[in-house]
Amino acid sequence: MSVTLNHRITGEGAPLIMLHGLFGSLENLGGIARKLQGDWQIHALDQRNHGSSPHTDSMDYPSMAADVVAYMDQQGIDTACILGHSMGGKVAMQVALQAPERIEKLIVADISPVAYKAGHDAILEGLTQLDLTNVRSRGDAGKQLAEFVEMASTRQFLLMNLERIPKQEQSAGGPVYRWRLNLKAIESCYSNLAGAPTADAPYDGPVLFLKGADSAYIQDKHKDEIYRLFPHAQLSIIEGTGHWLHAEKTDIFVGLCRQFLEEHGAD
């Protein structure tokens, strides 16, 4: 069953749906949205169990794709372009494969349509082990998380998911912060998220894969599967970037997206 996704709509023009990655929220692609909203109507979505969207026990790509299609139905959007990063890229691919008649163009940022080995075990352990009863500031949480997550930038990104509990909901001596993420569901469904999108037939529309040159998420060995599912795919590599290519080289990322969307007839 689909859920009603939290969203933010900005700009005017043809609809462009944006989907964030694992542990993220609609804020993550905000820099891209601001640069494209002059020419497209941006629909930034919080995916289920993330941001301010509903929590559910189930989490897999067909269900998450159904959430996006249900959102399009709610907004009266017949067809749209769609852009997804990392996990959001897999959801975007699943939407295109599951409901190809609804997607005009697909942009996939630094992910392939393949299953990956578990790569977030330390992060999941750190988030679930974090004792919120002893957290009175994000700094407190950061110190605890540092035992599991070495990179400060990654910790900062993860801690964006902490929200202060309204005072009227706090109990004496209880926690001051809580997770917006549904960590229990993400942990129990992680094997689904590490898996590949499913398809009965390829998506024949135009597709742009964007790869960070220093990232290993899109590899040469993945190309056969990419072209099997997306026979009209093209790949652009952004030098000097890793998995966070949209944040590291925003202008180049936006330029490639804009060129692709305009070349293929977006108004």
Sequence and secondary structure as in RCSB ss.txt:
>XXXX:A:sequence
MSVTLNHRITGEGAPLIMLHGLFGSLENLGGIARKLQGDWQIHALDQRNHGSSPHTDSMDYPSMAADVVAYMDQQ
GIDTACILGHSMGGKVAMQVALQAPERIEKLIVADISPVAYKAGHDAILEGLTQLDLTNVRSRGDAGKQLAEFVE
MASTRQFLLMNLERIPKQEQSAGGPVYRWRLNLKAIESCYSNLAGAPTADAPYDGPVLFLKGADSAYIQDKHKDE
IYRLFPHAQLSIIEGTGHWLHAEKTDIFVGLCRQFLEEHGAD
>XXXX:A:secstr
      EEEES SEEEEEE  TT  GGGGHHHHHHHTTTEEEEEE  TTSTTS   S   HHHHHHHHHHHHHHH
T SSEEEEEETHHHHHHHHHHHH GGGEEEEEEES  SS      HHHHHHHHH  GGG SSHHHHHHHHTTT  
 HHHHHHHHTTEEE  GGG  TTS SEEESS HHHHHHTHHHHHS    SS   S EEEEEETT SSS GGGHHH
HHHH TTEEEEEETT  TTHHHHSHHHHHHHHHHHHHHTT  
